[in-house]
Amino acid sequence: MPRRSKPGFAVLTLAASVFSFATLAPSTAKAGDDDWLYHWPTHYTTSDGTDIGLVLRYQYDVNNFSNDDNKFKDADTNRRKYLGFYVKKPGVYDATVYYDFQSKQWQDVFARLQSKAVFGEDYGALRFGQSKTPVSFEGVTTSTQTTFIELALPSQAVYENRRIGVDWAIQRKHWLASLGYYGENLAGKNHGHTLAARAVWVPIHEATDVLHLGVAASQERPYGLVNALGVQQPATASFKAPPEAGLTTVTLVSSGTLTHVDHINRLGLEELWIHGPWSVQGEYLRAQTTFDVPKPNYDLDGYYVFGSWVLTGESRQYHDGNVSNVIPSHPWGAVELAVRYSELNLNDGRVLGGKEHDWTAGANWYVGSHLRLQANVIRAFSNRKGLVIDPHIFELRAEVFI
């Protein structure tokens, strides 16, 4: 029987430290004050406005499982260890490079040029390098800004993650659009190319009132590799999702390896509503795989919806077509409660990948602009080929980010 670990010592130590600093902060402190909770000396601005700074993201997680038929092992360890830098001259260009020392992979590595600096008019921005592909609203949200510890089931299964490529994006107060072409990633994996686009309408865009409606789509054409004998292998694809826990590779639903793949069409419909301390976010995701041999297409889909309430009265932040963390207005921070339902169906025709739906309850404590503690309780329900496994999961995360 797998060992059931106690919550990690590191996450509890960090939590205690955060609590101590928060309670010792001056009672008059507010978001925006020049104190250590909000203004860390991690960047430098030159006389011409160029900003140079560090990128730092450290996350320590605890995952505890029960009612799981001994399929999972409890774990507590580092989830992400990002370190890098950025340089930005507002209205002209910006560049970002950072590496995850936990997964040993490059993350964002790109440079972006604003058209206004060249043409005198804003026709959007052109970006070169490795960046996130646009299908999955949750997926393109920075991991330190997501409401829950891990992505929802359909986001994990459908999201294509980072690729090397070029994209163009333009934004106005009430709409934005982007178009990109991508190849493999810097790890030399995911051979092939992808064409992707996203469009968003924001009919309500105020400081604490937002309505965001978007659609994203892509077509991926994976390449098969040549083996050691010089024989061309067929292209493959696989769709799966762990039960919204990041410290396990065990999946309850999986399509298995699909061979002779010709292309994969992805579609995402996204919605976000923010009204003061209340918010609702949802997304429908679909992927259709076609083959270069005579056999039926493989279709999968899923969705999630969640609601959140910042019980201390602040609002979730929104800018550049995405969400970011609550900025506390109290010296001891801000507290957010949230509930999410997610569902994923990997059954189609002869491919019996299984069905799963998860319920997640979460709590977030924001301390200043760089510290956050999270707790999630998950009830997962899965059925694959008649095998029913319904694990209970408890997760903790302590994170520091810049």
Disulfide bonds with the S-S distance in Angstrom:
none
